[in-house]
Amino acid sequence: MTPNSYEAKHQELMQSLEEIFRDNYSRLYSCAYRMIGNHQDTEDVLQNSFTKAYKNIGKFKGQSKMYTWVYRIVINESYRYFEYIHKLPLTRITKDLGMNEREFFGNIENTPNFDDELIIDEMREKCLQAFLKCLPKNQRVCFLLKTCLHLKNQDIAEILDLSIENVKVTLHRGRKKLQEILEMRCSLIDPEKPCKCYLWIKFMRDHNLPIPEGHCQFKAEELKKEHFKNMSLLKKIDYLYTVEGRLTKDQFIDKLKRAAEIL
């Protein structure tokens, strides 16, 4: 390969890399955020992933699709921050108190005028992270790749180095477990269930616990909220796990390009 043809090939790969990050920014951000749990580290993960892909673009041989190669880098980078819990906070609290979850929330006095939507949204975000972190790591990652990135099973298998059949089984188990723990207690899924976001805020205030703060998600469209009640259970779960970053896609891509220029 001549120097000119090598340079042309390199520029072509770089353009493809930038397009992948630009076209898949929202899904990549959502997936990484669900694994990590905060915006700052998520931005760092995506920036580090872009940097690693940029530095190693010459090693890409085309034996796999470039976007699955990029996703694998993002997933591996996210693993450095990956943590999970074995029991939900509610499960631990009620066990310590010797009561069931409905009794626990029944003992919290209602606050009819409680309307701090930003705090409630942040509480919901923290709670949903806790739900997802209760899944075993392989189920959690498969669920995120399928739900947040909307990847095909073949692509997930390639990224995680699994068989397609193993991906299907893992996805089924993860969805089933997540559905069970949400359906059992979350009032957003079933209004009759005891776990309500505003009651959590009331409990935290009454016990001088840190109130969630730093909410920076964009507001979901009101139309989606209006029709939320008409979605199927798994569609509701999928909607609840949608998250957006602090920076717009173009702002973040510009940031990545500036970082790459100084390498």
VOGU-3710 file (C-alpha; in Angstrom, 3 decimals, decimal comma):
1> mtpnsyeakh> 0,000/0,000/0,000  1,443/3,381/-1,007  1,680/6,243/1,523  -1,113/8,086/-0,240  -3,417/5,089/-0,296  -2,618/4,343/3,363  -3,471/7,927/4,310  -6,702/7,764/2,327  -7,646/4,502/4,025  -6,829/5,976/7,439
11> qelmqsleei> -8,986/9,037/6,767  -11,825/6,796/5,604  -11,652/4,781/8,834  -11,529/7,952/10,924  -14,601/9,310/9,159  -16,437/6,036/9,792  -15,421/6,152/13,455  -16,733/9,691/13,870  -19,990/8,779/12,132  -20,477/5,803/14,460
21> frdnysrlys> -20,074/7,960/17,559  -22,282/10,674/16,099  -25,063/8,342/14,932  -25,048/6,212/18,100  -24,243/8,832/20,724  -27,588/8,704/22,560  -27,656/4,920/22,757  -24,008/4,661/23,781  -24,502/7,304/26,455  -27,644/5,650/27,791
31> cayrmignhq> -26,004/2,226/27,965  -22,819/3,471/29,650  -24,786/5,606/32,101  -26,909/2,636/33,144  -23,791/0,635/33,854  -21,961/3,399/35,700  -24,604/5,562/37,361  -23,369/9,133/36,951  -22,937/11,595/34,111  -19,344/12,644/34,749
41> dtedvlqnsf> -17,924/9,111/34,583  -20,135/8,333/31,587  -18,630/11,246/29,668  -15,160/10,055/30,676  -15,933/6,525/29,483  -17,112/7,707/26,077  -14,186/10,069/25,683  -11,704/7,340/26,692  -13,418/4,919/24,324  -13,181/7,350/21,419
51> tkayknigkf> -9,507/8,000/22,237  -8,712/4,272/22,327  -10,566/3,679/19,077  -8,766/6,635/17,495  -5,344/5,396/18,615  -6,035/1,837/17,460  -7,914/2,568/14,259  -4,971/1,273/12,246  -5,371/-2,124/13,945  -8,970/-2,483/12,777
61> kgqskmytwv> -8,797/-5,224/10,156  -12,428/-5,293/9,128  -12,970/-8,803/10,479  -16,004/-7,492/12,372  -18,342/-4,572/11,790  -16,752/-1,340/12,959  -19,709/-0,338/15,122  -19,592/-3,604/17,082  -15,834/-3,034/17,494  -16,578/0,431/18,916
71> yrivinesyr> -19,342/-0,875/21,183  -16,990/-3,517/22,542  -14,484/-0,798/23,447  -17,225/1,196/25,231  -18,447/-1,860/27,143  -14,919/-2,831/28,194  -14,188/0,726/29,289  -17,449/0,772/31,269  -16,427/-2,405/33,106  -13,748/-0,385/34,886
81> yfeyihklpl> -16,537/1,549/36,603  -19,003/-1,305/36,860  -20,545/-2,030/40,266  -23,671/-3,864/41,304  -25,664/-4,455/44,446  -27,272/-7,657/45,624  -30,298/-6,207/47,405  -32,392/-3,125/46,817  -32,208/-0,478/49,577  -35,904/-1,059/50,257
91> tritkdlgmn> -35,287/-4,769/50,804  -32,504/-4,078/53,280  -34,476/-1,420/55,178  -37,655/-3,453/55,547  -35,688/-6,508/56,664  -33,955/-4,458/59,347  -37,315/-3,065/60,491  -38,996/-6,467/60,490  -41,870/-5,427/58,222  -42,951/-5,899/54,629
101> ereffgnien> -42,719/-3,193/51,976  -46,399/-2,246/52,083  -46,237/-1,796/55,846  -43,107/0,305/55,454  -44,710/2,761/53,033  -47,988/2,659/54,937  -46,179/4,075/57,961  -44,935/7,094/56,019  -47,335/9,986/56,315  -48,417/11,238/52,915
111> tpnfddelii> -47,511/14,757/51,799  -50,389/15,833/49,532  -48,714/19,019/48,294  -45,395/17,421/47,518  -44,683/18,598/43,975  -40,920/18,901/43,622  -40,783/17,118/40,277  -37,040/17,510/39,774  -36,251/15,786/43,062  -38,781/13,060/42,301
121> demrekclqa> -37,218/12,528/38,863  -33,766/12,265/40,409  -35,078/9,837/43,032  -36,615/7,777/40,241  -33,312/7,751/38,378  -31,417/6,505/41,451  -34,074/3,891/42,123  -34,018/2,565/38,577  -30,243/2,295/38,727  -30,635/0,202/41,859
131> flkclpknqr> -33,142/-2,081/40,123  -30,824/-2,639/37,191  -27,774/-3,145/39,392  -29,558/-6,071/41,040  -29,222/-8,033/37,811  -26,162/-10,260/37,378  -23,529/-8,498/35,275  -24,013/-10,546/32,114  -27,805/-10,072/32,211  -27,449/-6,377/32,873
141> vcfllktclh> -25,064/-5,795/29,958  -27,159/-7,871/27,551  -30,294/-6,004/28,615  -28,598/-2,634/28,092  -27,224/-3,537/24,676  -30,637/-4,738/23,548  -32,833/-2,133/25,216  -30,706/1,011/25,108  -28,690/0,386/21,964  -31,355/-1,680/20,165
151> lknqdiaeil> -28,688/-4,005/18,818  -29,450/-7,258/17,077  -28,666/-10,493/18,890  -25,920/-11,232/16,356  -24,209/-7,936/17,187  -24,529/-8,506/20,945  -23,005/-11,956/20,531  -20,098/-10,447/18,600  -19,509/-7,698/21,165  -19,644/-10,002/24,195
161> dlsienvkvt> -18,076/-13,017/22,486  -21,103/-15,213/23,180  -23,183/-17,553/21,067  -26,472/-16,166/19,765  -28,339/-18,812/21,770  -26,534/-17,734/24,937  -27,493/-14,115/24,236  -31,152/-15,096/23,880  -31,146/-17,036/27,140  -29,353/-14,262/29,021
171> lhrgrkklqe> -31,754/-11,627/27,694  -34,765/-13,704/28,662  -33,497/-14,216/32,204  -32,577/-10,556/32,629  -35,931/-9,283/31,383  -37,806/-11,768/33,537  -35,903/-10,811/36,677  -36,243/-7,086/36,020  -39,941/-7,448/35,287  -40,454/-9,385/38,502
181> ilemrcslid> -38,739/-6,876/40,791  -40,420/-3,865/39,157  -43,849/-5,448/38,917  -43,661/-6,508/42,564  -43,219/-3,025/44,045  -43,033/-0,088/41,584  -46,139/2,143/41,414  -45,021/3,476/38,019  -45,581/0,000/36,621  -48,639/-0,787/38,753
191> pekpckcylw> -50,327/2,113/40,632  -51,495/-0,322/43,315  -47,945/-1,275/44,317  -46,495/0,272/47,483  -43,192/1,798/46,306  -43,844/5,423/45,366  -41,132/7,942/44,507  -42,551/10,799/46,591  -42,781/8,536/49,656  -39,087/7,761/49,307
201> ikfmrdhnlp> -38,362/11,501/49,317  -40,537/11,940/52,411  -38,711/9,071/54,170  -35,298/10,522/53,322  -36,253/13,974/54,552  -37,730/12,625/57,778  -34,549/10,664/58,500  -32,097/13,394/57,458  -30,770/11,333/54,579  -29,151/12,991/51,533
211> ipeghcqfka> -31,773/14,096/49,040  -30,910/13,203/45,426  -29,662/16,222/43,529  -27,892/17,137/40,336  -30,779/16,249/38,069  -29,767/17,085/34,526  -31,879/14,894/32,273  -33,919/16,538/29,593  -37,629/16,395/30,290  -39,385/13,580/28,449
221> eelkkehfkn> -42,095/14,615/26,025  -45,409/15,181/27,757  -47,121/13,105/25,113  -45,059/10,076/26,093  -45,954/10,617/29,731  -49,620/10,902/28,823  -49,584/7,605/26,968  -47,289/5,837/29,430  -50,240/4,121/31,067  -51,187/2,495/27,758
231> msllkkidyl> -47,826/0,840/27,166  -47,191/-2,823/27,795  -45,145/-3,678/30,877  -41,877/-4,227/29,026  -42,446/-1,061/26,988  -42,879/0,824/30,254  -39,637/-0,611/31,559  -37,891/0,318/28,317  -39,212/3,884/28,589  -38,159/4,202/32,230
241> ytvegrltkd> -34,623/3,261/31,294  -34,223/6,038/28,725  -31,630/8,607/29,737  -29,994/11,574/28,014  -26,676/13,244/28,596  -25,778/16,692/29,798  -24,178/17,636/26,493  -25,880/17,539/23,125  -24,605/15,057/20,580  -22,820/17,744/18,555
251> qfidklkraa> -21,242/19,291/21,650  -19,875/15,938/22,740  -18,583/15,008/19,277  -16,779/18,363/19,062  -15,256/17,659/22,479  -14,051/14,236/21,295  -12,548/15,692/18,129  -10,657/18,353/20,097  -9,328/15,642/22,422  -8,194/13,579/19,434
261> eil> -6,365/16,529/17,879  -3,955/16,767/20,828  -3,035/13,068/20,817
//
